[in-house]
């Protein structure tokens, strides 16, 4: 096995949110309140921004130039946009500066399969887009020391609040999206739809790890999302693209909206 990617300072680094640390790991008892500055609604704090569906080295460079703290690299999915090969994910990840999060979006549900994929792609973060069926988040963390683990929760109703609260103690962050795992062809992200942000806020108030908000964000609605949810990070794909390509003008408008909302 090769050397693991170094921890990064994107807000999810295991060096910052290590096992046993009250930010990154909370007890199995009642949900812990997130420390101030992680999920507290703080109008002076600018949320981190993750640009998803990165499809090339050039798109990665553009996103970083515009201010991205993290990049989403989408591997095989049952549906949705932005899928690229594991070979291209590895190529892009190798070009990204260490301080930027590289998120491997995986639909795999077996820990052993996810470990194998990450060791090939060599991203510094794994984003699990479905529920694990074989193995646990602890197994994944033990197998990949130094790699951050983010679990996606698809917000479909009040039950999603309880799901997020159950899984949060075992991961480095929760990412809320608008997919639907119950469909014949699962939606695991990239829908371009928003979901009920009152539920997203309820989740933010329950969990003790950073919360990322995804699903239908655009330059036009991101300010409202910041106000209503107060997430640690924002995740955007289609909202900054034109005809599937990353759009520099939309990116700049998105970051301007984020900065403007946070400094009102």
C-alpha positions, 0 to 999 in steps of 0.5 A: 500500500502506498503512502496516504495523502496528508491531512488538509486544513479544510475544516475536516482534517483529521489533524483538527477533528481527530478521534476523541476530539470533541469536534470530530467525535461526539459520544454515543449518548445524547447529541452533542452541541457543535462547538462555536464556529463549526455549526453555530450560525455566525454572520461573520463567518464565511462558509466553506465552498465545495465545487462538485462534479469537477471533470478536468484538471482545468476545472479544478484549477478554475474552482480553486482560483475562484475560492473553492475550499474543496472539490467534488470528484464523482465516481460511478453513480446510478444516476446524475451528472458529473461522473468521471472515471477513477483514473481521471479522479486520481489524475485530478486529485494529484494536481490539487494543492494539499490545503484543498479538500478532494472529495471522492464521491462514491456510491459503493456500500461495502467498506472494503470496496470503498477502501480499495477505491480510495487507495486507487484515487488517493483523495484526502476525503471520502463522501459516501453517497449511500448507506453502508451495508457491509462494515462501519464508518469506524472500520473505514476510518481504521483502514484509512488513517488520515482520510476524512469521511463525510456521510451524505444524508438525503433530506426526504422528511423528518426521519432524515434528522434522526438519521443524521443524528445517528451517523454524525458521531462516527464521521468527520462531517455530514452533507445534506443533499436532495436525492432519493434512495428509494427510487428504482434508479437511486438518486444519490445527488446532482438533482439540482433540487433544493430540499426543506431547509427547516429540516437542514437547520434542525440537523445542524442544531442536533449534530456535533460535526461540520454540516455541508449543505447541497442541493439546488444552490445557485448564486441567486438562492445561496444567500437565503440558504446561508441565512436559513441553515447556517451550514459550515459549508456549501456544495454546488454543482449545476448552479455554477455550470452552463451546458454542463461546463463550469462557468467562471462568471457563475462561479464568481457570482456564487462566491460574491453572493456567499461573501456578501451574505456573510459580511452584511 
